Amino acid sequence: MNNTIDKKRVFSGIQPSGQLTIANYLGALKNFVQLQKAGTECVYCVVDLHAITVWQEPNELRNAIRHAAACFIASGINVEKSILFNQSLVSAHAELAWIFNCVARMGWLNRMTQFKEKAGSNRENSSVGLFAYPTLMASDILLYHATHVPVGDDQKQHLELTRDIAIKFNNDFGVEFFPVIEPIIEGNATRIMSLRDGTKKMSKSDRSDLSRINLTDDKDLIAKKIRKAKTDQYPLPGSSEELENRPEAKNLVNIYSALAETPTETVLNQFEGKMFSDFKPRLAELAVEKISPITSEANKLMSDGVELDKILENGAERARKIADPIIRKTYEIVGLKTKS
Ligand code: AQP
């Protein structure tokens, strides 16, 4: 992680589209905390408008928004230092997204692989929102004139689109208004894979609960999921090149290395020649040690929903202070009337 980013503004979000997973923790939350520690100005968002691009049961969504916020805080986000809020509390996200829908081109969105993966063969029946997801994401980021965006590898293409939208907006209107953002996609946890299929990304919406470790799983469940994780019959090798054609083995070693905060090679030096029957219990132990304190802190925070709502509302108030002048100026640039 590059800890030298000063006087920059970071924005990132997580969808409350289910229970957050160890992949959201290692690929996103852990890095969010490091950026906060480095003293960077950070705006973190529970992106609930994104979550409804696929069906969410309203009561479950309300709960998931709070739980996502609880996971941010339990992972180490300090709500005094960083801004934490949920997207639907700041209406300018949707307003700017509409303007960006009119800037972005159909051809650009047609190339988005996440839409293709999520819509699958059901494309005709997908929501328009799922197709336009990347323009809302561009609006989330550019509404704060964020300069840096920490994400997992799966979001790389959306960030390139955000850059394209900023450049086209600036060119179309002859301004230097929106920054061209820099993605932060670093470390060995940028793509954590499913525990059931090492070629598929770990996802909170995967049908199989055994495919992921949720930030709500207790110690026994974490250990069980790791025990049942798909592997192969070979011992662990001594170098990462030898893991290249062993996706499940590579994934478990990566998870270990990210949790232990040690390079993959060090993990392999330690476990070279060991079978998964030896490695998995060690991984389970480490996962429990790192994840359980977050889970129990998040559970504690969830017992006071009113307090969590208050934290999100306070965050939204601070977010609006940054966003309001930017959306007003955007309207003015486009030639629209703004509220005085
Ligand atoms: N498998 C992953 N490995 C590393 N990072 C990941 N992230 C997600 N999955 C992985 C990172 O977590 C942040 C929040 O992601 P999101 O909730 O906005 O949406 P997503 O990427 O679509 O995550 P999921 O878990 O797969 O959600 P669903 O199932 O609802 O689509 C992002 O920074 C993401 O890169």
Residues whose N, C-alpha, C, O or C-beta is under 5 A from the ligand:
A	BS01	AQP	G13 I14 Q15 S17 A23 N24 G27 A28 P150 V151 G152 D153 D154 Q155 A189 T190 R191 I192 M193 K201 M202 S203 K204 S205 D206
